[in-house]
Amino acid sequence: MEVKLTVDGKDIEINSFVQKILAGAVTGAVGTLKGVDEDYEEILLKIKR
């Protein structure tokens, strides 16, 4: 899995360990939601405050 982090338009470099943690947490949560196909291609998560 590839994880890309952008904060305020700036790409933030993250190592493979953090990519695996983020990917696992997000895919695990999303996979339990109704309406999500098992064979999804991409998840886009936007957090705004």
C-alpha positions as CSV (number, residue, x, y, z in Angstrom):
1,M,0.0,0.0,0.0
2,E,1.1,3.5,-0.7
3,V,0.2,6.3,1.7
4,K,0.6,10.0,0.9
5,L,0.4,12.7,3.5
6,T,-0.2,16.4,2.5
7,V,-0.5,19.1,5.1
8,D,-1.7,22.6,4.0
9,G,-0.6,21.7,0.4
10,K,2.9,20.5,1.4
11,D,3.8,16.9,0.8
12,I,5.1,15.4,4.1
13,E,7.6,12.5,3.8
14,I,6.6,9.5,5.9
15,N,8.6,6.3,6.3
16,S,7.4,2.8,5.5
17,F,6.7,2.0,9.2
18,V,4.3,5.0,9.6
19,Q,2.7,4.2,6.2
20,K,1.9,0.7,7.3
21,I,0.4,1.9,10.6
22,L,-1.7,4.5,8.9
23,A,-2.8,2.2,6.1
24,G,-3.7,-0.6,8.5
25,A,-5.7,1.7,10.8
26,V,-7.7,3.4,8.0
27,T,-8.3,0.2,5.9
28,G,-9.3,-1.7,9.0
29,A,-11.9,0.9,10.0
30,V,-13.2,1.5,6.4
31,G,-13.5,-2.3,5.8
32,T,-16.1,-2.6,8.5
33,L,-18.4,0.1,7.0
34,K,-21.6,-0.9,5.1
35,G,-21.4,0.1,1.4
36,V,-17.7,-0.4,1.0
37,D,-16.8,-3.0,-1.6
38,E,-14.1,-5.5,-0.6
39,D,-12.2,-4.8,-3.8
40,Y,-11.9,-1.0,-3.5
41,E,-9.0,0.7,-5.3
42,E,-8.4,3.8,-3.3
43,I,-9.4,5.5,0.0
44,L,-9.2,9.2,0.2
45,L,-9.5,10.6,3.7
46,K,-9.6,14.4,4.3
47,I,-9.3,15.9,7.8
48,K,-10.0,19.6,8.1
49,R,-10.1,21.8,11.2
